[in-house]
Amino acid sequence: MKKLTLLTASVIALGSVGLTTGAQLAHADVVSPQASLNSQDPQVKDAGVVVLDKGEFVNPITMDTYDYSMNALGFATGKVVMEYDSKSLVTIALGEEKHFNLKLPEEFNLISGKNGGADLKNAITASYELPGNTDYTNFKPEDINTSYEGQIDFKLSATSIINIGQTTKIKIQIDYGKILDALGQGSTFDYKKIIPDSKEGGYTFKGVLTNSDIIDIWPSDGATGVTDGHMAAISAPVINASNVTLEVGDAFDPKANVTAIDDVDGNITSKIIIISNNVDTTTPGIYHVTYQVTNSSGVTSEKTITVTVAGE
């Protein structure tokens, strides 16, 4: 598991966006739980990561797709909201650490590394309800660890006993739209470079309650949750147009074979306009045509092609 640092051996850059990762850590073992976790039990001293629950996500995990143009108008798009029920496999005594480990989808690895994980941490709102309680307790900033690439640790209070079979409820919201907004890339940037679309029909999160703040070898019986959407970010509409080569005297239709596709609106070819066209098919030379299209959210894209008119 990679721990994120601000000073790092490698930097992944996308445009002006810098995302960093740091040194490789040793693997942690995952072992079966004992009947009880007790710091005085010699079996536990030598254990690696102990799985404490049989949990499940309250599916589906909801996703509000990020739209820069909407956020620029004061909305807050770009959120993942999940609930997790953690049914204890063991009796967890007073003073024993318990951590909810959340593994992010691979598509979120870049965003999890922004500013060494600090931006991700600032985008998280989370709380939990211990067995027997009727109110949720907010996780404090110091109880949330985002310093490991692709994983978030939530440390629960150690001041209560959780018996076998009791359920702890956890709620988490990740406002990743705040991180994308802060990149300052504007409405024409392809935010799918930061969070690609899921190819599996939804983004897969994994969760498990353990006694450790980090899991390197994820347990096979950990819970899995999938988002109700496969697209984390909406990008600007795409104009499909290719360079053209003509002979002198050839007819030229600047809109032939030119299309436009938008993530939300679909095919918006009919909205394409030509904002410049200096093509003269009677004279050999190199010319240009510039197209423009605007989607229903007001996001505009442009594309320029080269038209070469060859002499006889």
N, C-alpha and C positions, 0 to 999 in steps of 0.2 A: 504494500500500500504506500502510495506516495504522500508524503507530508508536504503541504504547501508552505512556501516561504516567500518573503518579499525579495530577498536576495537569493538568486537561484542559478543553477548551472544551465538551465535551458529556458528559453522564452518562446512561446508560440504567439506569433503576431498575425492578426487579421486586420489589414488596413492599419489604422492607428490604434487598434485595440491590443493591449498587451496582456497575456494570460500566462501565469507562471506555475511551474511545478518544481519540487525539490528532490531531496535524496530518497533513495529506496530504503524502506524499513524492513526489518526481519519479519518473516511470517509468524502469525500467532496461531496456536493450535485451538481447535474447537473440540470440547469434550462433552460427554453426556453429563447432565446435572446429577448432583448427589441428592439425597432425600431432603437435605437442608444445607444451606450455605452458612458456615460458621468459621470465622477467622481462626479459631483454635483447632480446627480439624486438620490434621496433617495431610489428608488426601487433597484438600483444596489448595494448600500452599503450592503444590507442584502442578496444579492444573493450569491449563491455558485459559481459553474463553469458555465460560460455562453458560449454556443456553438455559434461560430461566422460564421461558413461557412457550405456550402453543397459541400463537396469536393469529389474528386475521384482520385484513383491511375491510372496512365497510365499503364495499365496492358499489359503483365505480368511484375511483378517485376523479374528482371534477377538475377540469382544466378550462380556464378562460384564456383564449388565444390572444397573444400580444398584438396590438395594433398601434403603431407609433402615432398615427394621425389622430386616433381617438384620445390617446394620452396627452397629446399636445393641446387638446381642447379641454383638458381637466379631468378626463376619465382615468380609471386605474385598471387597465387591462393587463393581462399577463400574470395569472395566478394559478397555483395548484393548491387544492384544498383536499385534505384527507383525514379520515378518522381510523383509529387502530384500536382494537380490543385485545388486550394482553391477558390471557388466562394463565395464571402461575402454575408451573409444573413442580414447584418446590415451595417450602416455607422459607421466606426471606426474613431473617431476624433484624432487630434494631441494629443500626450501624453498618449493615451490609450494603455495599454499593449495588445499584441497579441502573443500567443504562439502556435506553431505547436507541438501537442502532438503525439508521435509515440509509439504505443504499440507493443512490440516485441512478437513473437511467444513464447509459453511456453517453447519450446525446447531450446530457447536462454537464459533462465533465469540464468543458471549457468555461462555462459560466460559474462553475463551482470554484474555479481557480482564480477568479478575478480578485486582485489585491490580496492574494494569499488566503482567500476564503472570507475576508472581512466583509466584502460587499454581500455575499450570500448570507452571512450571519445577520446583517442589518435588514435583510429582506424577510426574515423568518418571524412569525408569530405563532407561539405554541403553548399548550396548556395540558394538564392531565388531572384526572380524578381518581384518587386512590380508593380502594374498596372501603365501604362504610361511610364515605364522604358524599355530600350532596353538591358541593361546589368544586369547580375546577381551579387549580393552582397554576398560575402562569410560570413558565420556565424563565428564569432570570438569564440575562446575557451570559453570565459566567457559567451557566449550566448547559450552554449550547456550544459545541465544539465543531467548527467547520474547517479545521486546519488540515484535514486529510482529503485528498482528491476524491471526489465522487461519493463522499460519505458524510453524514451528519450524526453527531452523537448528542443525545438529550439525556442529561443526568437527572434522575428523579431523587426526591428526598429520601434520606436513609433513616428518618426519624419515625418510621412506622413499620409495623409488622404486616406482611402479606402472606396469608396462608395458602396452602395448596388449593387450587381450584378457584380462587378469587380472581376477579377481573379488574384490571386497571385500564381506564379509558384515556386515550391520547388524541388530541386534535392538533393538526399542523397546517399552517398556511405559508406557502413560499411565494412571495410577491416578486417573481423574477423580472417582471416588467420594470420595476424600479432600477434594476441593474442595467437592462437594455436601454432605458431612457438616459441613464447617466453616461452611456458611451458617447453621446452627442453626435451620432452619425446621421440623424435626419431621416426623412421619410423615404428617401430613395435607396437607402442602404439595404442590402440583403441580409436580414437578421437570421435567415436559415443557415448562414455561415457560422453563427454562434450556437444556435440550437436547431439542428437539422430535423426535418420531419421524421417521425417514427415510421419504419418500414413494416412494423408488426401490427398496425392497426391501433396502437396506443402505446404510451410510454410506460415501461415496467419499473416499479419501485419495489424494493424488498425491505422487510423489517423484522426485527427480532429483539427481545429483551435479554440482555446478558449482564455479566459482572465486569465488562470491559468497555473502555471508551472507543475502541477500535477493533474491527474485524478485518483480517486480511484474507483468510480462507472462509468464504461465506458458507454457513451450514446449509445443507441441502434441504432441511425441513423448515427453513425460515419462511415466513409469510410473503406472498407476492400480491401486489395490487397493480391494476392497469388503469390508465386514464381513459376518460370517455372521449378523448379526441387524439388525433395523431399529428396535429400541427400546432406547435408551440408558438409560432410567430407568423404573422401575415407579412408578406413582402410586397414591394411595389409591383404593379403589373409588368408583364414581360412582352416586349414587341419582338416578334420573329420576322426578320428580314435579312436577306443575304445580298452580298455584292453582285452586281450585274455587269456582264460584258456584251456589248452590242457592236454591230457593224454600222457604218454610216448609212443612214436612210432607214434603218430598222424602226419599227414602231415601238414605243415604250410606254407601258402603263405602270406608273409608280406604285400603284396599290396591288398589282398582281402578285399573288403568293405571299402577301404580307398579312400577318395575323397578330392578335394580341390576346393574352390569357391572363386572368387575374385569379388569385387564390380564393376570393369570395364571390366575385361576380361571374366567374367563368370566362366564356368567350366574349370579349368586348371588341372584336375586330371592327365592328360598325362604328366604334367611337374614335378610331384612328383619324388624325388629321395630319396633313402635310404642312409643316411650318416653313420649309425652304426646299427649293428644287431649281437648280440651275442647269439641268440637263439640256443639251442641244444636240440632237441626233444628226444634224446636218454637218457638224464639224467634229473631226477627231479631237479627243481630249479626255481629261479625267474630271468627272463632275460628282456632285453629292446631292443626296436627298435626305432630309431629316424628318422623322415621324414623331408624333406625340400622341399619347393616350392618357386619359384620366379615368380612374375608377370611381365607384359611387361614394367612396370615402374621401375623395378629393386628392388622392395621391396620383402624381403625374410621373410618367416615364417618357424618356426620349431615346431615339436611336437614329444614328446616321449611317447610311450605306454609301459605298463608292460605285459610281456608274462609269465604266470605261467604254468610250466610243472609239473603236479601232478604225483606222483608215483603210482604204481599198488597197 
